[in-house]
Each structure stands twice: as structure tokens, then as C-alpha cells.
Amino acid sequence: MGDGCHNAPMLVLASASPRRRELLTQAGFVFEVHPAHIPEDLIPGEEPVAYVTRLAREKAEHIYRILSPQFGPSLVVIGADTTVTLDDHILGKPEDAADAARMLGLLSGREHHVATGVALVTAQGSQAMAEVTKVWLDALRQDEIASYIASGEPMDKAGAYGIQGRAAKWIPRIEGCYFNVVGLPLARVSSMLWEAGVVSEG
């Protein structure tokens, strides 16, 4: 989507997440998508916020190294990673239906946290931050969990649910940024991009 002008920032999203793509588009940004495929292993003893912040930075820096020869100093890369934590235990994307059922059973009737790390890499260097939102989930019946898993919605999402999808009916309250739970804290990201010289068209 670049216009060929190397004076204007060239924004790239280093994520394959359709939710992040939709949120950036909703906010009026013009960008290209170049997913970063890097190891996402947890370092022993790593705290959830440190984990998502590190991954966001690694993703953004990885894509910046690949694309910077092409786009030069106009390149701006944003990376992000989201995880769900319960009692400081990370719940990533479920491995299969049984794993999704396990996660939803753990979250049922409980308060948990959603942490998204965001990193921005430009010719001037990199910066990273994390946003944390509290989410309350209603107590779920086994048949509700089974039906939800059968829909396929939980399988590519941290914590095995999507707040913007069918699971919305089980979430009576959140404390913090809603968009952070979807996958990208838009207000914080917009501020970071504005400071980097990237403005939305909206």
C-alpha cells in the first residue's frame, strides 16, 4: 500500500492476526502485513508482561531487519503479542479441543488478565510497552463450553476465547482497554505511531 514516496512513513504490521489488522484499519491507518514467524517459547521464570513485551519486540525487529533494505529509513514496524493469564499462569492458544476445554474450565467464574505487548521499530530505534486489562468471565456449563469449542472460535486465540465473538455473552465486566483484549490497545498504539510520525487517515 506504499505510495513509493520514501519521505512518508511505511507502516508494517508484523502479525498475522486478523483482529489486529481490523483494529488498525478501523483506526484509519494504512499499512502492509508481514507476519513474523519466530519461536514463542517462554523463558523459565519469565513474567507474563515481560513475555509479551519481549515477543512483540522480537517480532517487530525481525521484520524490520528483513524489510529495511527495501524501505530504508521510512520503515515503521509494529509488533504485538497477547496472552491471557490466570493467577500469573499463562494461557496461550489451545493445542486442541481438550486443551481449549481445560482453559475455559479454569477461567469459568473467575477474573483474569489479558496482557498485550506492543513494540515499534523505526530507524531511530525500538520501543515497547504492555497494556493489561482485567476480564471477568461468567461461570460456564460444560455444554456451553463444548458448544463453543465446536464453533471453532477458541482455537486460534489466547485463553481459548474471543471477546469480540460468541464469548461476549459471558463477559459481564472488564476493567481497562477493550481493544487490548481483542489484541491491540488502540489508544496506546495510536500515540506511539503519532510520535513516530505515522498518522491515520481518519
N, C-alpha and C positions, 0 to 999 in steps of 0.2 A: 504493500500500500504506500510505499515511499514515493515521493514525487521527484526523486533524483536530485534534489537540492541538498547538498551536504551541510548547509548552514542550519537548516531546520532539524530538530531532534528526530531521530529514527527510533521509535519505541518498539521494543520487542518483549513479548511475554514468554518467559521460559517455563511454560506449564501447558500440559495437555488438557487441563481441567476445563470442561465446557462451562462450568459455573463461573470460573474466574474470567473467561472470555466474555461471557454475557454481562458480567458486572462492569468490566472496563468499557464495553461497548455502551452499556446503559449510561455510564458517566460521561460519554461523549468523546472518549479517547480513540484515536486512530492508531492501530498497531498491527504488527505481524506476530504470528505464533511460531515459536521454535522450541518444542518441548525438550527439556534436559533429561537425559537418561543417565542417572548416576546412582551409585549404591546409597540406600537409605537406612543402613544398619545403625542401630542405636549403640553409642559408646557406653560401656559399663559405667553406671553411676551418673549418667547424663540426665539432667533435669529436663522435663518436657519443654519448657520455654527455650532453654539453651538448644535443645534438639531441633525444634522447628526453625529457630533463627539460623542455626548452622546450615541446615539443609537449604533454606531459602538463599543464603549467601552462596553456597556451593553451586546451586543450580544457575543462579544469575551469572556468577563468574565463569562457569563452564561455557555457557552460550556466548558470553561476551568475548572470550578468547577465540571462539570459532568464527564469530561474525565481524570482529573489529577490523580484520584486514580488508573486508568488503566495504564497511560503512564508515570506518575512521572515527574521528572524534565526535561525530554527530550521534553515535550509537548510545542508546539508553536501554538497559535490560532490567526487567523486573522479574524477580523470582519469589515464589511463595510456597509454603508448606503448612498444612493444617493437621492438627491431631486432637483427639478427644482424650481427656484424662479424668480418671476416677480415682480419688484417694492417691493422687500423684502417680498412678499407674497408667501408662499409655495404651490406648486402644486405637490401633491403626485400622487399615482396611481389612475386612474379614477375608480369611483364606478360602472359606467355603460356607455353605449354608449353616452347618453346625457351629462354625465359629461366629457367624452373624447372630445366631440364636443365643450363644453364650454371652456375647457383648450386650445385646438388648436385654437379656435377663439381668445382667449386672447393673445396667443403667435404670432399669424399671423402678419407678417410685423414688428416684434419687436425684440429687443435684450433682452436676458435673461441670467441668470446664472445657471450653474449646479454645485452643491456642493456635493462632496463625502467625508464622514468622514471615516477614516481608523484607526483601533486600533489593536495593537499587544500585546498579553498577554503571558508572559513566567514565569518561576519560579522566575525570578528576579523582576517581577512586570509588570506594563502595561504602554503603551504609546499610545497617539492618536494624530492625526493631520487631517487637512482637506485641500482639493485641490478645487479650484474654477476655472471654465472655462466659458468664455463668449461665447455665441452662438447667431448667427443671423439667423432668420427664415424668408423666403420669405412670402409675402402676399399670403394667400391661398384662393381659391374659395370654396364656400360651397360644390360643387360637389366633389372637391378634398378631402375635409375633410370627407365627407360621404363615399367615396370610400375607403379611408384609414382606417376608423373605421370598415368598412365591412370586411377588410382583417384580422381583429382580432389583428393586431400587437400592437396597442396602449394600450391594456387593462391591461398588467402587467408591465407597465413602468411609472416611474415618469414623469409627464408632458405630458403623453399620446403620446410619440413618441420615436422611437429608431433611433439614428444617424447612426447605423450600418445597418439599414434596408431600407425600402422603403422611409422613410422620408429624407434620404440622399440627394435626388434631390432637396430638398427645403432649404438646408443649405449652403449658399454661402461662409460662413466665420465662423471661430471660433478663439478665442484668448486664448491660453493655451493648456492644455493637452487633446488630442482627446480621449485617453483611459479613462480619467476621466469621460467623457460624456457617454461612454459605461457602466461605472460602477466601474472602478478601476484604479487609477492613477499608472500605472505600474512602472514607474521610481522611484517614491517616495516609493512605496511598496517594490520594489526590494532592495532599500537602507536600509529600515527598517529590512527586512529579513536578509540581509547580516550582518548587525550589530548584529542580534540575533543569528548568526551562521548558518543560513539556506542559502544554495547556490543552484542555479539552475543547472540543468544538461546540459544546453546549453552553 
